[in-house]
């Protein structure tokens, strides 16, 4: 072979390698996610009970930027068939949605199961399966029955058994048709923002946030054990909870130690009890909270201790690692007297850490800074902390406030984040098995109301029929999912 031919051959080989690297493993799954309060509406149909969100936003609309609520939302309670069509049109493997606890159990307790509630979720599950879409079902995406909140909600130790009872009913109804289950969505945002007055039930209590952390994790474990013992032998499905992690890095070298504490406080608080070999609270955090509580004059740590039995109950309650990831922050120590912004977004007041962005990171709407490398770091951190686990990305996505269907920012987010997921798979050998785009449709984005859009499809909220329209990102995500490759053209709308 002469030199020119060799050169051409090497170019072709490089190209083939490049294309191969752009490809996901053939069994990699692509899906899309929503949650009940954010899309369903129909807040008081039939015998549905009231959730903490229904309750709070009817008396405190002011906590939402546009004073809106989820009374109607995307009306997916009535339009679920359209939602299934959109998912099928994108050729996706699965749909992650959540069950609204008081829609199924109007009293919060298992004494009464709503027939309409059970029928709604049964139809949705059957409709998905008929189109070859696997349902991935979340039991708790923040809709606690108000009846249980009135009894202390997740700060009441009995919430562990209330949740286990609810989980058993859901598994009894649907375990024959659902293989993948998420117990709790994001314990951090299910406990911290709610007990900092930001979201429902909007109670301000640092003690409450930490009590909730303990009992919500025990509730996860109890539900996991119910499935494992009573349903897994027959159905063989998989259960986990959706853990949330930002990527945190120290602002300067001297912020190294604080960054470790911040990671423990915000993330390992929830992952360590389940995934570590020792179990229990992360040691650094446990020591810090014991000392801080003593200084503040408490007789015991605000972070409630686990008994040996509870540590055992929690340890190993996973069949895979479910991770939600959106964004990154730098960490530095707060200056004396410095004010903290929104918990978990701008700072972690309990440990005196300020969270910021870097000039080179991009930005979506509000809190969502765009740092694609962050997702690779987080995936690596999981592997280094807990070993070679099966990892499923259960949420990731991009927000804007635009009506432009040509949503290039969102396409760029998915492209660059998925490139980093591929690097984690190919270079770092992290066993990532799936990716979930948040969200299928624009929906009720909690404090931001309907002003923050995460959807691959737009929803016209001024139209009573809540018309859904594909954005360019829907077609982009479709090509990625159908080819299982990033080697696709950036399609634009129209
Ligand atoms: C996920 O939470 C949730 O699972 C999902 O329901 C949510 O729609 C999605 O992410 C996008 O936010 O606007 O500054 O007042 C991620 C955590 C919870 C962080 C809401 C931002 C609002 C803070 N997000 N939070 S702010």
Boltz pocket constraint, residues with backbone or C-beta under 6 A from the ligand:
constraints:
  - pocket:
      binder: B
      contacts: [[A, 35], [A, 38], [A, 185], [A, 186], [A, 189], [A, 244], [A, 324], [A, 342], [A, 345], [A, 366], [A, 367], [A, 395], [A, 438], [A, 444], [A, 445], [A, 446], [A, 447], [A, 448], [A, 454]]
      max_distance: 6.0
